[in-house]
């Protein structure tokens, strides 16, 4: 089987159902982001002062981590798409390595966030401290749960690659999981400047 025989009509990657989920998730976060923006306009001084208690460094590091992790997931999918029947085992093995690297980075993201949450809670800050921290905790904890779910999905995909479970004609499941992981990355790319940077 040659690469030319694998050409397919353009289509959104993964199952159709994941795009419904992605749409709903984007809509949910868009409403939260909008609520944050309007609340900030009503109390700019409190929001700016509260922002100073956050670590922009850890937020920036986590941004690089998720972007790199998404790149690794792209490489994993590409490993399968570029395979031939003669290289199915090596292609799955290559994809597994990329996925394991992505999973490690995703886990590292969670570890950094746990330290950040620990620092915030250690200062006695909670949902009712002020409007800024209400949105900060809602958005970041909600995103944190999405990262956890994304890692579970990536781990399941990784396990299938270890069984040489993907072929050049059947990798929709991997694309589905990858699409969800890219959603997690996209949401953080929006969340980071909105919560940590914009003043």
C-alpha positions as CSV (number, residue, x, y, z in Angstrom):
1,X,0.0,0.0,0.0
2,X,1.4,3.4,-1.0
3,X,0.7,6.8,0.4
4,X,-1.0,7.8,-2.8
5,X,-3.7,5.2,-2.2
6,X,-4.4,6.6,1.2
7,X,-5.6,10.0,0.0
8,X,-9.1,10.7,1.4
9,X,-11.6,13.5,1.0
10,X,-11.0,16.3,3.4
11,X,-13.0,15.9,6.6
12,X,-12.8,17.1,10.2
13,X,-10.4,14.7,12.1
14,X,-11.9,12.1,14.4
15,X,-15.5,11.2,15.0
16,X,-18.4,13.6,14.4
17,X,-19.4,13.3,18.0
18,X,-16.2,14.8,19.3
19,X,-16.9,18.0,17.3
20,X,-20.3,18.4,19.0
21,X,-18.5,18.0,22.4
22,X,-15.8,20.5,21.3
23,X,-18.5,23.0,20.2
24,X,-20.3,22.7,23.5
25,X,-17.1,23.1,25.5
26,X,-16.0,26.1,23.5
27,X,-19.5,27.7,24.0
28,X,-19.3,27.0,27.8
29,X,-15.8,28.5,28.1
30,X,-16.8,31.5,25.9
31,X,-19.6,32.3,28.3
32,X,-17.2,32.1,31.2
33,X,-14.7,34.3,29.4
34,X,-17.3,36.8,28.5
35,X,-18.5,36.9,32.1
36,X,-15.0,37.4,33.3
37,X,-14.4,40.3,30.8
38,X,-17.6,42.1,31.9
39,X,-16.9,41.6,35.6
40,X,-13.4,42.9,35.1
41,X,-14.7,46.1,33.5
42,X,-16.8,46.7,36.5
43,X,-14.0,46.3,39.0
44,X,-10.7,46.8,37.2
45,X,-8.6,47.8,40.3
46,X,-9.6,44.6,42.2
47,X,-8.8,42.5,39.2
48,X,-5.5,44.1,38.6
49,X,-4.4,43.8,42.2
50,X,-5.6,40.2,42.4
51,X,-3.6,39.3,39.3
52,X,-0.4,40.3,41.0
53,X,-0.8,37.4,43.4
54,X,-0.6,34.9,40.5
55,X,2.6,33.5,39.1
56,X,2.9,34.6,35.5
57,X,6.0,32.4,35.2
58,X,4.2,29.2,36.0
59,X,1.4,30.2,33.7
60,X,3.8,30.8,30.9
61,X,5.7,27.6,31.5
62,X,2.4,25.7,31.5
63,X,1.5,27.4,28.2
64,X,4.8,26.1,26.6
65,X,4.1,22.7,28.1
66,X,0.7,22.3,26.5
67,X,1.7,23.7,23.1
68,X,4.7,21.3,23.1
69,X,2.4,18.4,24.2
70,X,0.0,19.2,21.4
71,X,2.9,19.1,18.9
72,X,3.8,15.7,20.2
73,X,0.2,14.5,19.7
74,X,0.3,15.8,16.1
75,X,3.5,13.8,15.5
76,X,1.9,10.7,16.9
77,X,-1.0,11.0,14.5
78,X,1.3,11.7,11.6
79,X,3.3,8.6,12.4
80,X,0.2,6.5,11.8
81,X,-1.0,8.4,8.7
82,X,2.4,8.0,7.1
83,X,2.7,4.2,7.7
84,X,2.5,1.4,5.2
85,X,1.4,-2.2,5.9
86,X,5.1,-3.2,6.1
87,X,5.8,-0.6,8.9
88,X,2.6,-0.9,11.0
89,X,4.5,-2.0,14.1
90,X,7.2,0.6,13.8
91,X,4.6,3.3,13.1
92,X,2.6,2.4,16.2
93,X,5.8,2.2,18.2
94,X,6.8,5.7,17.0
95,X,3.3,7.0,17.8
96,X,3.5,5.5,21.3
97,X,6.7,7.4,22.0
98,X,5.2,10.7,20.9
99,X,2.1,10.0,23.0
100,X,4.1,9.1,26.1
101,X,6.0,12.3,25.8
102,X,2.7,14.2,25.5
103,X,1.3,12.4,28.5
104,X,4.3,13.3,30.6
105,X,4.0,16.9,29.7
106,X,0.3,16.9,30.5
107,X,1.0,15.4,33.9
108,X,3.7,18.0,34.4
109,X,1.1,20.7,33.7
110,X,-1.1,19.3,36.4
111,X,1.8,19.1,38.9
112,X,2.6,22.8,38.3
113,X,-1.1,23.7,38.7
114,X,-1.4,21.8,42.0
115,X,1.5,23.8,43.4
116,X,-0.1,27.0,42.2
117,X,-3.5,26.0,43.7
118,X,-1.7,25.1,46.9
119,X,0.0,28.5,47.0
120,X,-3.4,30.3,46.4
121,X,-5.3,28.3,49.0
122,X,-2.4,28.7,51.4
123,X,-2.9,32.5,51.3
124,X,-6.5,31.9,52.4
125,X,-7.9,32.7,49.0
126,X,-11.1,30.9,47.9
127,X,-14.1,31.3,45.6
128,X,-15.7,34.0,47.8
129,X,-12.6,36.1,48.2
130,X,-13.5,38.4,45.4
131,X,-14.9,38.2,41.8
132,X,-11.5,37.8,40.2
133,X,-10.6,34.7,42.3
134,X,-14.1,33.3,41.8
135,X,-13.5,33.4,38.0
136,X,-9.8,32.3,38.3
137,X,-10.7,29.2,40.4
138,X,-13.8,28.3,38.3
139,X,-11.9,28.6,35.0
140,X,-8.6,27.0,36.0
141,X,-10.2,24.2,38.0
142,X,-12.6,23.5,35.2
143,X,-9.7,23.4,32.7
144,X,-7.7,21.3,35.2
145,X,-10.5,18.6,35.0
146,X,-10.4,18.8,31.2
147,X,-6.6,18.1,31.2
148,X,-7.2,15.1,33.5
149,X,-9.8,13.7,31.1
150,X,-7.5,14.5,28.1
151,X,-4.7,12.5,29.8
152,X,-7.0,9.5,30.3
153,X,-7.9,9.6,26.7
154,X,-4.3,9.9,25.6
155,X,-3.3,7.0,27.9
156,X,-6.0,4.8,26.3
157,X,-4.7,5.7,22.8
158,X,-1.2,5.0,23.9
159,X,-2.2,1.5,25.2
160,X,-3.8,0.8,21.8
161,X,-0.6,1.8,20.0
162,X,1.3,-0.7,22.2
163,X,-1.0,-3.4,20.8
164,X,-0.3,-2.1,17.2
165,X,-4.0,-1.2,17.1
166,X,-3.9,1.6,14.5
167,X,-3.5,1.2,10.8
168,X,-3.3,3.7,7.9
169,X,-7.0,3.0,7.2
170,X,-8.2,3.0,10.9
171,X,-6.9,5.8,13.1
172,X,-10.1,7.8,13.6
173,X,-9.9,7.0,17.4
174,X,-6.5,8.6,17.6
175,X,-7.6,11.7,15.7
176,X,-10.7,11.9,18.0
177,X,-8.5,11.9,21.1
178,X,-6.0,14.3,19.5
179,X,-8.8,16.7,18.7
180,X,-9.9,16.8,22.3
181,X,-6.3,17.4,23.5
182,X,-5.9,20.3,21.0
183,X,-9.1,21.7,22.5
184,X,-7.5,21.6,26.0
185,X,-4.5,23.4,24.6
186,X,-6.5,26.0,22.8
187,X,-8.6,26.8,25.9
188,X,-5.4,27.4,27.9
189,X,-3.9,29.6,25.2
190,X,-7.0,31.8,25.6
191,X,-7.2,31.5,29.4
192,X,-3.5,32.3,30.2
193,X,-3.4,35.9,28.8
194,X,-6.9,36.6,29.9
195,X,-6.3,35.7,33.5
196,X,-2.6,36.2,34.0
197,X,-1.5,38.9,31.6
198,X,-4.2,41.3,30.4
199,X,-4.5,44.3,32.7
